Amino acid sequence: MTLKEKVIQKIEDIEDPDILEMLDKWLEDEQGLKAGFSIKEISEVGEGYEQYKAGKVLSQQEAQQQLEAWLKGK
């Protein structure tokens, strides 16, 4: 059985109209969800991922300290 067939079978087994309504709305908006990020946002996430892969990361404590210092400077 393919993944698509499994999903269809699971949907066919749902009796709760609220869940079916939620699924219907989600499926109608699926394309909107994919288009929900700007090119800039996608680029910035990619940049952050590259920094992570290069080991350019901060501990939670270091990040908190930098944030607090930045907030004091505002």
Secondary structure, DSSP 8 states (H G I E B T S, - for coil): --HHHHHHHHHHH---HHHHHHHHHHHHTHHHHHT-S-HHHHHHHHHHHHHHHTT----HHHHHHHHHHHHHT-
